[in-house]
Amino acid sequence: MIDSKKVSVIHELMDRYLEIVRGETNKRNAFHWEDSHGWNRDKLRGFKPLDVNGKLPFVIEIDMSFWKEALGTGSLIEYYSDPLTQMEIQLRQKIRHYELFKDNYVYTDEIYIWFGVVTELSIFGSELVFQEHKEGWIKGPTILSYDQLDDLPPPDFRKSGLMPRIHEFYETMTEVADGRMKVMFPELARGPFCLAVHLRGISDLLCDTLAEPESVHKLMRYITDSYKTWTAERDAFLGEKTTRCRLFNDEIDCPSISPTTYDEIIFPYEKELAEHYGGVQYFHSCGNITPFLPSISKLPNLKVCHIGPWTSYEEGDKVCGDKTALEICLHPMNDVLLADEEAMRAKLEDIAEKCPHRNYSVRADTFMPQDNISKQMEKIQLWNKIAQDYFG
């Protein structure tokens, strides 16, 4: 039975939040993006930026563990286990973000279902451990022998991993939203190699790419085929068609893997998914992908590519900037929390100088709580003020 008191609180928060969605500030922010709807997980991102009257968009995001401290929300275990708690905290986060920051974040009438980066891993059989103070993780690899793949069925859309909980959340949150907000059903967005790394274990998989690449291809084939099967079931369940895929690949990083490994073992499966879904909405890796950019840029209809702190945004602009938008993400410590005002300005000037295509947005994110979150917040807000000078 749904807790009526919690529902009442959620409806009050929805009233406040939807005022922000309909507000003039939000409408102005929306002009800086080609589209900003349909992001069905945390940390709104991956949308094509637009240069409006010489102004490019910037976004601030803080980690869920930081929000836990800033909002005093209690254990994250409850957030990931109770749909009403997840709904309430999401709304509080968005409202507080609006109060704290003056960025180009766009507030939509959508709410997501998300259990952290382990969501897709659970669907492929990984056993999870949820934690009170930070996102959950997996207990360990599940593919101990490639012979397991011979009889391994694709993930079950109703029963595998977190799927029963996802369906429960979707049903409850849709009822509580009562048509005033759209509840978005999760999608598979982690790339085939990312899933392979955690299903097999990173050390074993990296060795296997050299010692028995045919076995790695076998695993990549299983994951890619399962991706298509699961997504087709999702489309049938929701009555919609997936167009463009998203590829999250933090494990694609040099020198952990070589350009040859990427080209021969990883890229073919990403390209296959891109062709199957009509393109890639967003390619993401927090690692160093500079050596892989020439290949990544060949993914069909790649709209946005994430450029993390260890990837050259100058090279990104040279290789991709004329056709693919860059999402340039700063180093949270070096470029914000440990930087003085002069260093903050110098970083933004360097980006502007080295990215002449002006086809990018800038993100200051991945802020996790340290000893004094008040001082951290002051630094983030200082960066916010400086970013307004450069981007408006």
C-alpha positions in Angstrom: 0.0 0.0 0.0 1.4 3.4 -1.0 2.2 5.8 1.9 -0.3 8.7 1.5 1.8 11.0 3.6 4.8 10.5 1.4 2.7 11.0 -1.7 1.4 14.3 -0.3 5.0 15.5 0.2 5.9 14.4 -3.3 2.9 16.2 -4.8 3.9 19.4 -3.0 7.5 19.1 -4.3 6.1 18.4 -7.8 4.1 21.7 -7.6 7.3 23.6 -6.7 9.4 21.8 -9.3 7.0 22.2 -12.2 6.9 26.0 -11.5 10.7 25.9 -12.2 10.1 23.8 -15.4 7.6 26.4 -16.7 9.7 29.4 -15.6 11.5 31.9 -17.9 15.0 31.0 -16.7 14.4 27.4 -17.7 13.0 28.5 -21.1 16.1 30.6 -21.7 18.4 27.7 -20.8 16.5 25.4 -23.2 17.6 27.6 -26.1 21.2 26.5 -25.5 20.5 22.8 -26.4 19.2 21.1 -29.5 17.1 19.0 -27.2 17.2 18.2 -23.5 14.5 15.6 -23.0 14.7 11.8 -22.6 17.7 11.5 -20.3 16.5 8.5 -18.3 19.3 8.3 -15.6 21.0 10.7 -13.2 23.2 13.6 -14.3 21.5 15.2 -17.2 24.0 15.2 -20.1 24.8 14.1 -23.6 22.8 16.8 -25.4 24.0 18.8 -28.4 24.9 22.4 -27.3 23.9 25.4 -29.4 25.9 28.6 -29.7 23.2 31.3 -28.9 24.3 34.9 -29.6 27.9 34.0 -28.9 27.1 32.1 -25.7 27.8 28.4 -25.1 26.2 26.3 -22.3 27.8 25.1 -19.1 26.5 22.8 -16.5 27.3 22.0 -12.8 26.6 18.5 -11.4 27.4 17.1 -8.0 27.6 13.4 -7.1 24.8 11.5 -5.4 27.0 11.1 -2.3 27.4 14.9 -2.2 23.7 15.4 -2.4 23.2 13.0 0.4 25.3 15.2 2.7 23.9 18.5 1.3 20.2 17.4 1.6 20.6 15.3 4.8 18.7 12.5 3.1 20.0 9.6 5.2 21.0 6.2 3.8 21.3 5.7 0.1 20.2 2.2 0.6 16.7 3.5 1.1 17.0 5.7 -2.0 17.7 2.7 -4.1 15.1 0.4 -2.5 12.0 2.6 -2.1 10.4 4.3 -5.2 8.8 7.1 -3.2 12.1 8.0 -1.5 13.8 8.0 -4.9 11.1 10.2 -6.3 11.2 12.7 -3.4 14.9 13.0 -3.3 15.1 13.5 -7.1 12.7 16.4 -6.8 14.5 17.9 -3.8 17.8 17.7 -5.7 16.5 19.5 -8.8 14.9 22.2 -6.7 18.0 22.7 -4.7 20.1 22.7 -7.8 18.0 25.6 -9.1 18.5 27.5 -5.9 22.2 27.0 -5.7 23.5 27.3 -9.2 23.1 29.6 -12.2 24.0 27.3 -15.0 22.3 26.0 -18.2 20.8 22.9 -16.6 17.4 22.3 -18.1 14.6 21.1 -15.9 12.1 18.8 -17.6 8.8 17.3 -16.6 10.5 13.9 -16.4 11.6 11.7 -13.6 14.0 8.7 -13.9 14.5 5.3 -12.3 18.2 4.7 -11.5 20.2 2.5 -9.2 23.7 3.7 -10.1 26.2 2.4 -12.6 25.4 -1.1 -11.5 21.9 -1.1 -13.0 22.9 -2.7 -16.3 25.5 -4.9 -14.7 22.8 -6.5 -12.6 20.7 -7.2 -15.6 23.6 -9.2 -17.0 23.9 -11.3 -13.8 26.3 -9.3 -11.5 25.5 -9.6 -7.8 25.2 -6.2 -6.2 26.1 -4.6 -2.8 24.3 -1.4 -2.0 26.0 1.0 0.4 24.8 3.8 2.8 27.1 6.6 1.8 27.8 6.0 -1.9 26.6 4.2 -5.0 26.5 0.4 -4.9 28.9 -1.9 -6.6 29.3 -5.5 -7.7 30.7 -8.4 -5.7 32.9 -9.6 -8.6 33.0 -11.1 -12.1 30.5 -13.7 -13.2 32.0 -15.0 -16.4 34.7 -17.3 -15.0 34.9 -19.4 -18.1 34.0 -18.5 -21.7 32.3 -21.9 -21.9 29.5 -20.4 -19.8 28.4 -18.4 -22.8 27.5 -21.6 -24.8 24.2 -22.0 -22.8 23.7 -18.6 -21.4 20.4 -17.0 -22.4 20.0 -13.3 -22.9 18.9 -11.2 -19.8 15.2 -11.6 -18.9 13.3 -8.3 -19.3 11.1 -9.2 -16.3 13.3 -11.2 -14.0 17.0 -10.6 -14.5 18.9 -8.7 -11.8 17.2 -5.4 -10.8 14.4 -5.9 -13.4 11.7 -6.8 -10.9 12.6 -3.7 -8.8 12.6 -1.6 -12.0 9.1 -2.7 -12.9 7.9 -2.1 -9.4 9.4 1.4 -9.3 8.0 2.2 -12.8 4.5 1.2 -11.8 4.5 3.0 -8.4 6.2 6.2 -9.7 3.8 6.4 -12.7 0.8 6.1 -10.3 2.1 8.8 -8.0 3.2 11.1 -10.9 -0.5 10.9 -12.0 0.3 12.2 -15.5 1.9 15.4 -14.3 5.4 14.1 -14.9 6.7 11.4 -17.3 8.4 8.4 -15.6 11.2 7.2 -17.8 12.0 3.5 -18.0 15.8 2.7 -17.8 17.7 1.8 -20.9 20.9 -0.1 -21.6 23.5 2.5 -22.1 26.8 0.9 -21.0 28.9 -0.1 -24.0 29.6 -3.8 -24.8 33.2 -3.5 -23.6 32.3 -1.8 -20.4 29.9 -4.7 -19.6 32.5 -7.2 -20.6 35.1 -5.7 -18.3 32.9 -6.2 -15.2 31.4 -9.5 -16.2 34.8 -11.0 -16.8 37.0 -8.9 -14.5 39.3 -6.2 -15.9 42.6 -8.0 -15.4 41.5 -11.2 -16.9 39.7 -9.5 -19.8 42.7 -7.3 -20.7 45.0 -10.4 -20.7 42.4 -12.2 -22.8 42.4 -9.5 -25.5 46.1 -10.5 -26.1 46.1 -14.2 -25.3 42.7 -15.4 -26.6 41.0 -12.6 -28.5 38.5 -15.0 -30.1 37.0 -15.6 -26.6 36.7 -11.9 -26.0 34.8 -11.6 -29.3 32.5 -14.4 -28.1 31.7 -12.4 -25.0 31.3 -9.2 -27.0 28.9 -11.0 -29.4 26.8 -12.3 -26.5 26.5 -8.8 -25.0 25.8 -7.1 -28.2 23.1 -9.6 -29.2 21.6 -9.4 -25.7 21.6 -5.6 -25.9 19.4 -5.7 -29.0 17.1 -8.4 -27.6 16.5 -6.5 -24.3 16.0 -3.2 -26.0 13.5 -4.7 -28.4 11.5 -6.0 -25.4 11.8 -2.5 -23.8 10.4 -0.9 -27.0 7.5 -3.4 -27.1 6.7 -2.8 -23.4 6.7 1.0 -23.8 5.2 1.1 -27.3 8.1 3.2 -28.6 11.2 2.7 -30.8 14.7 3.3 -29.7 16.5 5.8 -32.0 20.2 6.3 -31.4 22.1 4.5 -28.6 24.2 5.8 -25.8 27.6 4.3 -25.1 29.1 4.7 -21.6 32.7 3.3 -21.7 34.8 4.5 -18.8 36.9 1.4 -19.3 38.0 2.6 -22.7 41.2 4.3 -21.6 44.8 4.6 -22.9 47.2 3.0 -21.9 45.0 0.4 -20.4 44.1 -0.6 -23.9 45.8 0.2 -27.2 44.3 1.8 -30.4 44.7 -1.6 -32.1 42.6 -3.3 -29.4 40.0 -0.7 -29.6 39.8 -0.9 -33.4 39.8 -4.7 -33.6 37.8 -5.8 -30.5 35.6 -2.9 -29.3 34.8 -0.6 -32.3 33.1 -3.2 -34.5 30.4 -3.9 -31.9 29.9 -0.2 -31.1 29.5 0.5 -34.8 27.1 -2.4 -35.1 24.8 -0.9 -32.4 25.1 2.5 -34.0 24.0 1.2 -37.3 21.2 -0.8 -35.7 19.8 2.2 -33.9 20.5 4.9 -36.4 23.5 6.5 -34.7 25.0 7.3 -31.3 23.5 10.0 -29.2 26.4 10.1 -26.8 29.8 8.5 -26.3 31.2 8.7 -22.8 34.5 7.8 -21.2 36.1 9.5 -18.3 39.4 7.9 -19.3 42.0 9.1 -21.9 40.4 8.5 -25.3 42.7 10.9 -27.2 44.4 8.1 -29.2 40.9 6.6 -30.0 39.2 9.8 -31.3 39.9 9.2 -35.0 38.1 5.9 -34.7 35.3 7.1 -32.4 34.6 9.9 -34.8 33.8 7.2 -37.4 30.8 5.9 -35.4 27.7 6.5 -37.5 25.8 9.7 -36.7 27.7 10.5 -33.5 26.0 13.5 -31.9 28.0 14.2 -28.7 31.3 12.9 -27.4 32.4 13.3 -23.8 35.9 14.8 -23.3 37.0 14.0 -19.8 39.9 15.6 -17.8 42.5 13.2 -19.2 41.5 13.6 -22.9 42.7 16.5 -25.0 39.9 18.9 -25.9 42.2 20.5 -28.4 42.5 17.2 -30.2 38.8 16.5 -29.8 38.0 19.8 -31.5 40.4 19.0 -34.4 39.0 15.5 -34.9 35.4 15.9 -34.1 34.5 19.5 -33.7 33.2 20.2 -37.2 30.5 17.5 -36.9 30.3 16.1 -33.4 29.7 18.3 -30.3 32.1 17.9 -27.4 31.0 17.7 -23.8 34.2 19.0 -22.0 34.3 17.9 -18.4 36.7 19.6 -16.0 38.8 17.9 -13.3 36.8 18.5 -10.2 39.8 19.0 -7.9 42.5 20.6 -10.1 40.1 22.9 -12.1 37.6 23.8 -9.4 38.1 22.8 -5.8 41.8 23.4 -5.6 42.0 26.1 -8.1 42.0 29.9 -7.4 40.1 32.4 -9.4 43.1 33.0 -11.8 43.4 29.3 -12.5 39.7 28.9 -13.1 39.7 31.7 -15.6 42.9 30.4 -17.3 41.3 27.0 -17.9 38.2 28.5 -19.5 40.3 30.8 -21.7 42.4 27.8 -22.8 39.3 25.8 -23.8 37.9 28.8 -25.8 41.3 29.2 -27.5 41.8 25.6 -28.4 38.3 24.8 -29.5 37.6 27.2 -32.3 34.7 25.2 -33.7 32.7 26.4 -30.7 30.8 23.1 -30.8 31.0 22.3 -27.1 29.6 22.6 -23.6 31.5 22.7 -20.4 30.8 20.6 -17.3 32.0 21.0 -13.7 30.9 17.8 -12.1 31.8 14.6 -10.2 32.0 16.5 -6.9 32.1 14.1 -4.0 32.0 15.2 -0.3 35.2 15.9 1.4 35.8 17.1 5.0 33.9 20.4 4.6 31.1 20.5 2.0 30.3 24.1 2.8 33.8 25.2 1.7 33.4 22.9 -1.4 30.1 24.5 -2.2 31.7 28.0 -2.0 34.4 27.0 -4.5 31.8 25.5 -6.8 29.7 28.7 -6.7 32.8 30.8 -7.3 33.5 28.7 -10.4 29.8 29.2 -11.3 30.2 33.0 -11.2 33.4 32.9 -13.4 31.7 30.6 -15.9 28.9 33.0 -16.2 31.4 35.7 -17.2 32.6 33.4 -20.1 29.4 31.7 -21.1 26.6 33.9 -19.8 
